[in-house]
Amino acid sequence: MTELLSIADLKAGYGPVEVLHGISIAIRKGEIFSIVGANGAGKSTLLNTISGFNPIRSGAIVFDGRPIAGTAPAMIARAGLRHVPEGRRVFAEMTVEENLSLGGYGQPHAEVADRIDRIYELFPRLVERRTQAAGTMSGGEQQMLAIGRALAAKPRVLMLDEPSMGLAPQVVAEIFRLILRMRHELGLGILLVEQNAKAALRIADRACVLSLGQITLRGAGADLLNDPSVVEAFLGGNAAT
């Protein structure tokens, strides 16, 4: 499969503090790559650095064959690399449809309208809420909207930061089913950052464990799901439950 996003020996941090210590991963077209780790592991820092919100210290970030380190976040997003940050961050006073339209800002109206129709097919619940203010919806519905808004720009790689955070178990299951659908039906490369290791590894083609800014383990999602060290650290000692 074609590599869409490649990160090589990436080091980054905040002020004098280095948070990421030589991260190397690659995201391919049509695959889910999951990064799991505890709070403070550097997961969100990694996504913010890829998106251009945090400068790199050394290393390389290449998207679609072009280096993007130092590129403005808006230009990275326009190039087709979209980031759905932790905490959903929808525009609360705007309607669902207005939020989705904003996701395709600057692109031909007819194309954005077609994409929104496709988003409604993927997220039928949003159809029922299309004229509702986003801030009045449930947490799960807002998460669907945040993902849908990113899809309105027709990205090639979608980065999801903790999409399960704060959601009930049945809603988490629905969100992860939708992630699988996006991979299969839209052919996206998906970089999924998650503290819910069990859910993330179950759907991952490939994955890695991030600990204190370093990758300590990598492999197929199914292999990590059954790795004794991952089971002990993240799955409560039993991968089967």
PyMOL commands that set and color helices and strands:
alter all, ss='L'
color gray80, all
select helices_A, chain A and resi 43-50+73-78+96-103+109-122+124-128+134-136+139-151+169-186+197-203+221-225+228-234
alter helices_A, ss='H'
color red, helices_A
select strands_A, chain A and resi 3-14+17-28+32-36+56-63+66-67+81-84+157-161+189-194+206-211+214-220
alter strands_A, ss='S'
color yellow, strands_A
deselect
rebuild
show_as cartoon
